[in-house]
């Protein structure tokens, strides 16, 4: 018998019948999880031997009941042996199904993964962003491709997924798919969510990720310098298309809002703040955290410029923003015209707000974190690296203090 299985017979005294007899119940415990079933037998509670888990004495009744209990115990052992023989993992669900004669359903990975993605699809716009669905769909595709590459199969039983499977999958992402470290780690993290679903439903007993560790490497965040921002502001674009993209990009540079949060803004998101000035009050779609941002003069100029734009009036938008794909395509064009040798994307505006606009100008990182809508300061530190200029200014103040102090004079 598997050492993780224990069998106990006990009286369920709360269910005494009209004749004063109490039912005998059977309890099977597997890895801490219980299965309780009635044995169908009733006895006088005074005749029950609690320590021995059987009826006292050698009467015909005692022999009959104890024989029945031994038969039930034998059925459990036989079911266990059968599961081992057929290479089915032994847990509360599989053993119970075997005892009840229910044919074991061998769950496989791909339907579970697809069901997860289908549920996310139904909640896009409510709990998830479209990008989240896209990432999980891509992750599912990579998983299918890996199964074909490694095992020449289209699906796999979930109880066959082990530590070797995870490490081989990671190797596939890094080598065959040529994913960078952080990209590979993110795909593995997506896959781990599916494993967590299996664990939560008791479809598998062991977590194949228990001895797996992968670390996201810190990436140097790209942001614009003050000079590069000024070049974009001063540039006279010949087309309304580029002027619009420039304005909305600058709006993000001076508010720190991500693309989807700018897109969701309406005039109702603007209200007077604690200082009596106009602020933007919104919630980040990604984390649902509050983001409260004072409106700077350049931000207000952009809002005023598009106040009467047909799209803003007809669709209750604060700004007539294009799709993220088009914004990024046109930003590359803007970078070329403004001679900016960086791969300009809309998200760089958020980095720029955290560094060049706020931190470099002495705004405390705690305030920056609050405006960015981050849940903790560590997240902000990834965006807002302390620049050499700020370090130089801070140390200059310290240097002047030491020059004036007695410490330096006494050492001369």
C-alpha positions in Angstrom: 0.0 0.0 0.0 1.2 3.5 -0.8 2.6 5.0 2.4 0.6 8.2 1.8 -2.7 6.4 2.0 -4.4 5.6 5.4 -7.7 3.9 6.0 -9.9 4.4 9.1 -13.4 3.1 10.1 -15.3 5.3 12.5 -18.8 5.9 13.9 -20.8 8.9 12.7 -22.6 9.4 16.0 -24.5 12.5 14.8 -26.5 10.2 12.4 -28.0 7.8 15.0 -31.2 6.2 13.7 -34.6 5.6 15.5 -33.3 2.2 16.8 -30.3 3.9 18.5 -27.9 2.4 15.9 -25.0 4.5 14.5 -23.6 4.2 10.9 -20.1 3.1 10.3 -18.1 5.3 7.9 -14.9 4.7 6.1 -12.3 7.5 5.8 -9.5 7.3 3.2 -6.7 9.9 3.6 -4.4 10.5 0.6 -1.6 13.1 1.0 -3.7 14.9 3.6 -7.0 14.8 1.5 -9.9 12.8 2.8 -12.6 10.7 1.2 -15.5 9.8 3.5 -18.0 7.1 2.6 -20.7 5.2 4.4 -20.1 1.4 4.7 -23.8 0.8 4.8 -23.5 -0.9 8.2 -25.1 0.2 11.5 -24.2 -1.0 15.1 -24.8 -0.3 18.7 -22.1 2.3 19.6 -21.2 0.5 22.8 -20.0 -2.5 20.7 -17.5 -0.4 18.7 -13.7 -0.7 19.4 -12.4 2.8 18.5 -8.7 1.9 18.7 -9.1 -1.2 16.6 -11.6 0.4 14.2 -13.9 -2.6 14.3 -16.7 -4.2 16.2 -15.9 -5.9 19.5 -16.4 -9.6 20.2 -16.8 -12.8 18.1 -20.5 -12.9 17.6 -22.1 -13.6 14.2 -22.9 -9.9 13.9 -19.3 -8.9 14.7 -17.8 -11.4 12.2 -20.2 -10.2 9.5 -19.5 -6.5 10.0 -15.8 -6.9 10.5 -15.6 -9.1 7.4 -17.4 -6.4 5.4 -14.9 -3.8 6.6 -12.0 -6.0 5.6 -13.5 -6.5 2.2 -13.8 -2.7 1.7 -10.2 -2.3 2.8 -9.1 -4.9 0.3 -11.0 -3.1 -2.5 -9.0 0.0 -1.7 -5.7 -1.9 -1.9 -6.8 -3.5 -5.2 -7.8 -0.1 -6.6 -4.4 1.3 -5.6 -2.5 -1.5 -7.2 -4.5 -1.1 -10.4 -3.8 2.6 -10.6 0.0 1.9 -10.1 -0.2 -0.8 -12.8 -1.9 1.5 -15.3 0.5 4.4 -14.5 -2.3 6.7 -13.2 -1.3 9.1 -10.4 -2.8 8.1 -7.1 -4.9 11.0 -5.5 -8.3 11.5 -4.0 -10.0 11.9 -7.3 -8.4 8.9 -9.2 -8.9 6.5 -6.3 -12.5 7.6 -5.7 -13.2 7.1 -9.4 -11.6 3.7 -9.4 -13.7 2.6 -6.4 -16.9 3.9 -7.9 -16.1 2.3 -11.3 -15.9 5.6 -13.0 -13.5 5.5 -16.0 -10.5 7.7 -15.4 -10.4 10.7 -17.6 -6.8 11.4 -18.7 -6.7 15.2 -18.8 -4.4 16.7 -21.4 -2.6 20.0 -21.6 -3.9 21.8 -24.7 -7.7 21.7 -24.0 -7.0 23.1 -20.5 -4.8 25.9 -22.0 -7.4 26.7 -24.7 -10.2 26.8 -22.1 -8.1 29.3 -20.1 -7.6 31.5 -23.2 -11.3 31.3 -24.1 -12.2 32.6 -20.6 -9.7 35.5 -21.0 -11.2 36.3 -24.4 -14.7 36.6 -22.8 -13.3 39.1 -20.3 -11.3 41.3 -22.6 -12.4 44.9 -21.9 -13.7 43.9 -18.5 -10.8 42.3 -16.6 -8.1 41.9 -19.3 -6.6 44.0 -22.0 -6.4 42.7 -25.6 -2.6 42.4 -25.3 -3.1 39.9 -22.5 -5.1 37.6 -24.7 -2.6 38.0 -27.5 0.3 37.0 -25.2 -1.5 33.8 -24.0 -2.5 32.9 -27.5 1.2 33.2 -28.5 2.2 31.2 -25.5 -0.2 28.4 -26.5 1.1 28.4 -30.0 4.7 28.1 -28.7 3.6 25.2 -26.4 2.0 23.3 -29.3 5.1 23.9 -31.4 7.3 22.6 -28.6 5.3 19.4 -28.2 5.7 18.7 -31.9 9.5 19.6 -31.9 10.4 17.6 -28.8 7.9 14.7 -28.7 6.3 14.6 -32.2 2.8 14.9 -30.5 0.0 17.4 -30.6 -0.9 17.1 -26.9 0.3 15.6 -23.7 -1.3 14.2 -20.5 -0.8 16.8 -17.7 0.6 14.2 -15.3 3.4 13.6 -17.7 4.6 17.2 -17.3 7.7 17.2 -15.0 10.8 19.3 -14.3 12.5 18.0 -17.4 9.6 19.1 -19.5 9.9 22.7 -18.1 13.6 22.9 -18.7 13.3 21.5 -22.2 10.6 24.0 -23.0 12.8 26.8 -21.8 15.7 25.5 -23.9 13.3 25.4 -26.9 12.2 29.0 -26.4 15.8 30.2 -26.1 17.3 28.2 -28.9 14.7 27.3 -31.6 12.5 30.4 -31.0 15.5 32.6 -30.3 13.7 34.4 -27.4 15.7 36.8 -25.3 16.0 35.9 -21.6 13.1 38.0 -20.3 10.8 36.9 -23.2 11.5 33.2 -22.5 10.9 33.8 -18.8 7.5 35.5 -19.5 6.4 32.6 -21.8 7.3 30.1 -19.0 5.5 32.2 -16.5 2.4 32.1 -18.7 2.7 28.3 -18.9 3.0 28.1 -15.1 -0.4 29.7 -14.7 -1.9 26.7 -16.6 0.0 24.3 -14.2 -1.4 26.3 -11.2 -5.0 25.7 -12.6 -4.2 21.9 -12.7 -2.9 21.9 -9.2 -5.9 23.9 -7.9 -8.3 21.4 -9.4 -6.3 18.4 -8.0 -5.7 17.2 -11.6 -2.0 16.7 -10.7 -0.3 16.0 -7.4 3.1 17.5 -7.9 4.2 20.9 -9.1 6.8 20.6 -11.9 7.9 24.1 -11.2 8.8 23.3 -7.5 12.6 23.2 -8.3 12.6 25.5 -11.3 14.0 29.0 -11.0 14.2 31.7 -13.7 15.2 35.3 -13.2 14.1 38.3 -15.2 17.2 40.4 -16.1 16.9 44.1 -15.6 16.7 45.9 -18.9 18.1 49.4 -19.4 15.0 51.5 -20.0 15.1 53.8 -23.1 13.9 57.4 -22.5 14.3 60.8 -24.2 16.6 63.5 -23.1 15.5 67.1 -22.5 17.1 68.1 -25.8 15.3 65.3 -27.7 12.0 66.3 -26.2 12.6 69.9 -27.2 13.5 68.8 -30.8 10.1 67.0 -31.1 8.3 70.0 -29.6 10.0 72.5 -32.0 9.7 70.5 -35.1 7.2 71.8 -37.7 5.6 68.7 -39.2 4.1 69.1 -42.7 1.3 66.6 -42.2 -1.5 66.6 -39.7 -1.0 62.9 -39.1 2.5 63.4 -37.7 1.5 66.5 -35.7 -1.3 64.5 -34.1 1.0 61.6 -33.2 3.6 64.0 -31.9 1.1 65.8 -29.7 -0.3 62.6 -28.1 3.2 61.3 -27.6 4.1 64.5 -25.8 0.9 64.3 -23.7 2.2 60.9 -22.4 5.7 62.3 -21.8 4.2 64.9 -19.5 1.6 62.7 -17.8 3.3 59.3 -17.7 0.1 57.5 -18.9 0.4 54.3 -21.0 -1.2 54.1 -24.4 -4.4 52.3 -23.3 -4.9 54.7 -20.4 -4.6 57.7 -22.7 -7.0 56.1 -25.1 -9.6 55.6 -22.3 -9.5 59.2 -21.1 -12.6 61.3 -21.3 -13.2 64.9 -20.2 -14.8 63.5 -17.0 -11.4 62.3 -15.9 -10.2 65.9 -15.4 -11.1 67.6 -12.2 -9.7 70.0 -9.6 -7.0 68.6 -7.4 -6.1 69.3 -3.8 -4.3 72.4 -4.9 -7.2 73.9 -6.8 -5.5 73.2 -10.2 -6.6 70.7 -12.9 -5.6 67.1 -12.4 -6.2 63.9 -14.3 -8.0 61.3 -12.1 -8.0 57.8 -13.7 -7.3 54.1 -13.0 -4.6 52.2 -14.9 -6.2 49.4 -17.0 -3.2 47.1 -16.4 -3.3 47.1 -12.6 -6.6 48.9 -11.8 -4.6 51.2 -9.4 -5.5 54.9 -9.1 -3.4 57.4 -11.0 -3.7 61.1 -10.1 -1.6 63.5 -12.2 -1.4 67.3 -12.0 -1.8 68.8 -15.5 1.3 70.7 -16.6 1.0 73.7 -19.0 2.1 71.7 -22.1 -0.4 69.0 -21.2 -3.2 71.6 -21.0 -2.2 73.1 -24.4 -2.6 69.7 -26.0 -6.0 69.1 -24.4 -7.2 72.5 -25.6 -5.9 72.0 -29.1 -8.1 68.9 -29.6 -11.1 70.0 -27.5 -13.3 70.5 -30.6 -11.9 67.7 -32.7 -14.8 65.7 -34.3 -13.7 62.4 -32.8 -13.4 63.9 -29.3 -16.9 65.4 -29.6 -18.6 62.4 -31.1 -17.0 59.6 -29.1 -16.5 61.4 -25.8 -12.7 61.2 -26.0 -10.2 63.6 -24.5 -7.8 63.0 -27.4 -8.2 61.5 -30.9 -5.7 58.8 -30.5 -4.8 56.3 -33.3 -4.2 52.6 -32.8 -1.1 51.6 -30.9 0.3 50.0 -34.0 -0.1 53.1 -36.1 1.2 55.4 -33.3 4.4 53.3 -33.1 4.8 53.2 -36.9 4.5 57.0 -37.1 6.8 57.6 -34.1 9.6 55.8 -36.0 9.0 58.4 -38.8 9.1 61.2 -36.3 12.4 59.9 -34.8 13.9 60.0 -38.3 12.7 63.5 -39.0 13.9 64.7 -35.6 17.3 62.9 -35.9 16.7 60.8 -32.7 18.8 57.7 -32.9 16.5 55.6 -30.7 13.8 53.1 -31.5 10.9 55.4 -30.6 7.7 53.7 -29.3 4.8 55.1 -27.4 5.9 53.4 -24.1 9.1 55.4 -24.2 7.0 58.4 -23.2 6.2 56.8 -19.9 9.9 56.1 -19.3 10.6 59.7 -20.2 8.1 61.1 -17.8 9.6 59.0 -15.0 13.2 60.1 -15.7 13.7 63.3 -17.7 10.4 65.1 -16.8 10.1 64.3 -13.1 13.0 62.6 -11.4 15.7 64.7 -13.0 13.9 67.8 -12.0 13.8 66.8 -8.4 10.4 65.2 -8.0 10.7 62.6 -5.3 10.5 59.0 -6.5 7.5 58.4 -4.1 5.5 61.1 -6.0 6.6 59.7 -9.3 5.4 56.2 -8.2 2.0 57.6 -7.2 1.5 59.4 -10.5 2.5 56.3 -12.5 0.0 54.3 -10.6 2.5 51.7 -9.4 1.7 49.5 -6.4 5.2 49.6 -5.0 8.3 51.6 -5.2 10.4 48.8 -6.7 8.4 48.9 -9.9 9.0 52.6 -10.2 12.8 52.1 -9.8 12.8 50.1 -13.0 11.5 53.1 -14.9 13.1 55.9 -13.1 16.9 55.3 -12.9 18.8 58.0 -11.1 20.6 59.9 -13.8 24.3 60.9 -13.7 23.2 64.5 -13.8 21.0 64.1 -10.7 23.8 62.2 -8.9 26.2 65.0 -9.8 23.9 67.7 -8.5 23.2 65.8 -5.2 26.9 65.2 -4.6 27.8 68.9 -5.4 25.6 69.9 -2.5 27.3 67.4 -0.3 30.7 68.5 -1.5 29.9 72.1 -0.7 28.8 71.1 2.8 32.1 69.3 3.4 34.1 72.3 2.1 32.5 74.5 4.7 32.7 71.9 7.5 35.3 71.4 10.2 36.0 67.9 9.0 37.9 69.1 5.9 39.6 72.0 7.8 40.9 69.7 10.5 42.5 67.4 7.9 44.4 70.2 6.1 
